[in-house]
Amino acid sequence: MFKSLLKALCLLPVVASADTFYVEQARQGTTASAAVERLVKNELTTKGHTVVANAENSQWSLTADTIKLGNTYIVTLTKSQDSKLVYSDKLKSTSLDDLDVVAARLVTGALNDVSAANSITVDTVTENESIGTTVKTRVTRQTYLGFGPTKVANLDTNNTGENFAAGALWGVDDQFSLRAGFNLNNVSDSPADMTGVSIGGHYYLDKKKHALYAVGLAGYRWAESHDPVANSSFLREGQSESGWGVEAGIGTHFYRTASANIAAELTYNQALFEVTDGAPGSLGAKLMVFW
């Protein structure tokens, strides 16, 4: 009895959010029109909604019109309730292979009453879009440069410095990338600097073009607490150590579907060895440029 009640409670939000749809038969009767009609129905059922055979038994009605102009398919999806139009949008496709993507994005837009263009994700870039400025990020490598302020610990200074980063991302899939790079933390006019090379992972929390991500890296570090040699602004002497270290952080990557994009990142870099007062570390924020 308890298990049955628990299952019912778990299913309640799904049932409460499910709607009933009537999908009007394709008017043109072409292969592409029939395919889009079926794809729209499949997308609705995949998202937990019900497709019925009569408009009278539905909460909403959807109509998908597909026309071909030259080598381009134009798919228009309209949503109505009680014969009143409440939503309409269209997308283009230069290939029959992309009609499933077009149908999925139009349905998503209709369900949320937003432009289908705003429902684009990294894994739903069509061939038509890739001809322009939008490209898939999978199987591509991006180089990056980053710059921003940093605060170091256990290196005999309380001053704020600068941190620089450079490296590359190799996309494994739409949400995970391998990341390798170089990082420099330097505090001008003070006895502190820390550099390192690292490799690790870069994971996006979703597939949207503006996506939050988490990063985890490990590698080798060099840290130094030093003082200028008397009468010299270039020569320095002090205590330095090297060893392994780790780095973790979060960020937001903007315009991931474009070939060049930017990100804002906050990371903490921790060495696993001691220099003077303890194991050195740094907390830094960076503006990242990817291309």
N, C-alpha and C positions, 0 to 999 in steps of 0.2 A: 504493500500500500504506500509506504513512504517513498520507495523508488519510483513508483508511477507518478506520485505527486511531484517529485523532484524533476522528472522528465517533462511534465506538463509545464512547470514553472520555467524551465530552460527554453522550451519552445514558444512560450508566450510572446516574447519580444518579436520573434520571427513572424508569428502568425499575425500579430497586431500591425506590423509594418508591411505585410503583403497586400497587394492590390489585385483587382481583377481587370483584365484587358481583353478587348476585342481588336483583332488585327484584320483590317479590311483586305480583301483579296486584291492582288496586284492587277491594275487596270490594263497595262500593256500586254500582259501575257507572254512576255519574252523570257528567255532563259535567265537573264540577269535579274529581271523583276521578280520572278518566282523564287530565285535564290535569295534575294534580299528579304522577301516576305518570310521565308522559312528561317533565315538567320535572325530576324527580329523576334520571331516567336521563340526560338531556342534561347536567345539572350534573356528574354523575359523570364522564362522558366528557370534558367540557370541562376538568375538573381532572386528566385524564390517567389515569383508572382504567378498568377493563374491566367491562362489564356482560354477564353470561352468561344463557342461557335456563334453566339448571338449577341448583338450589340445591346439588346435590352437587358441582358444579364450581366453587363460589365459596368465598372466604375468609370473606365476610360476607354477611348477608342484611338487606335493608332493607324495611320495610313502612310505607307511607304511608296513613293513614286520614284522610279528609276528610268532615266533617259540616257541615251548615248549620243554624244556630239563628237564626231570624229573618232578619236581613240580614247576619249574621256567619258567616264560614267559619272553622272550627277545624281546623287541619291538625296531625296527630300523626305523628311519624316515630320508628320504633323500629329499633334495630340489634341484631342477634343473631349469635352464632357457635356452631355445633353445638347449635342449639335453646336456647341460653342467652342471655337478654336482657342486653346490656351497656350499652345507652344508650336513652333515651327522652326526647323533648321535644316541645313543641307551641307553635304561634304562631297568632294570630288575624288575620283580614283582613276588612275590611268591603267589599272590592271584588274582583271577579274579576281586575281589572287588576293587583292586587298579589300574585297567587298565585305569579308567577315569583320575586318577591323573597322571599316566605315560603319557597318550596322551596329557593332558593339558600342562605338563611341556616340552614335546618334541616340541609341536607347539610353545610355548613361546620361546624356544631356537631357533627354525627355523626362526621365525619372526624377532628376534633380532640378529641372527647369533652369538649366544653365546652358551656355553655348557649348556645342560639341567640341569646339576648338579648345576650350578650357579643360576638357577631360582627357587631353593627350597625356600619355605616359611614355616612358622610354621604350617599352616593348610594343607600342602601338603606333609607331611612325610608319606612314605609308610610303610607297615608292614615289608617289607624286610629291610628297613633302621633302623627301630626301634629295630631290633634284635641286631644291632651293637651299636655304640656310640650315634646315633641320636635318640632322644625321643621327643614325643610331650610334650609341656610345660603345656597344659591345664590339669586340674584336678590334678595337682601336686603342691606341696608346695616347695618353695625354701627358704633356710636360707641364710642370707648374713652377711658379715662383711666388714666394710669400714674404711679407714684411709687416712688422708691427712692434708694439712695445712689449717689454718683458720685465719680470721681477725675479731676481735670483735669490737663492737661500744658501746659507752656510758657505759663503765666499767673501766674507769680511766687507760687505757693503749693504747699505739700505737704499741705494740709488736705483732708479728705474733706467733700464737700458733698451737696446733694440735686439730683435731676433729676426733672422733671415732664414728662409727655407727654400730649397730647390730639389726637384726630383721628378718622378714619373708615376703614373697610374696605368695599370694594365687591367682592362675590364675582363673579368671571368664570366659574369652574367650581368643581368640588368641591375642588380643591387649590391654586388660584391666586386671589389677591385683589389688587386695586389698593389702595394705602395712601397716605394723605396726612395730614399732621399737623404739629403744633407741638411743639418741644422746648425746655426751659429747664434749663440747668445752672448752679447757683448755689452758691458757697461762702461761707457766712456768716462775718462777721468776718475776711474776707481780701480781697485785691485781684483777685478773679476772678469772671467770669460769661460764659456763652456761650449764645446763643439761636439758633434757626433754624426754618425752615419747609422741609418736604421732601415729595417724592412719589416713589413707587417701587412695588416688588412685595413680596408676602408669600406665600411658597410652603410648603405643607404637604408633608412627606415621605411621608405616607400618608393614607388616608381615615378612620382610626379617630376615635372621639370624643375620645380623648386623643392628640393628635398633636404631634410635633416639627415645627418650621418654621424657615425661614431668611428673613431680611428684608434687603432692599437698598434704600437711599434716596439721593436726591440733592436738593440745594436750596441755599438761601441762608443764610449764617450771619453773626451779629454777635458779636464777641468783644471783651472789654475787660479790661485790667489797670489797676486804679485804687486810689487811696488816699483815705480820708475827708479832707474839708477840715477844717482846724483848728477846734475848738470846735463841730463839727456832726456829728451821727450820721446825718444824712440826705443832705447834699450830698457828692458825691464828684467827684474829678477824676483823670484818668489818660489812658492811651493806649488808643484803640479802633480797630478795623479791621473791615471787612466784606468778604464775598466768597463764592465758592462752596464747598461742602463735600459730603462723602459720609458715609454711615452704613451699617454692616452689623452683623448680629447673628444670634443664634439664640434660640429659645425653645421652650416647651412650652405648648400651648393645651389646657385641660381642658374637658370637657363641650361639645364643639363642636356636638352635636346639640340642645342646649338653646337657648332664645331669649336667655338671659343666661348668660355664662360668664366664666372668668378665665384668665389666662396668666401665666407667669413668663418674663422676657426679659432677655438680656444683650446689650448693643450697644456698639460703638465708633464714636464720632463724630469725624470728622477734617475740620478746616478746610483749605482749599487756599490760605491766605494766612498771613502772619506778623504778629504783634503786637509782641512784645518779643524773646524768645530764639529763637523759631521758630514753626512753624505750630501753633496750639493744637488740642487734642483732648480727648476725655473718654471714659472707660470707665464705663458705668453699668449697674446692675441695677434692674429695675422689676417690680413686681406690677401687672398690667394687669387692668382690669375692662371687659368688653365687654357691650353691650346693644343 
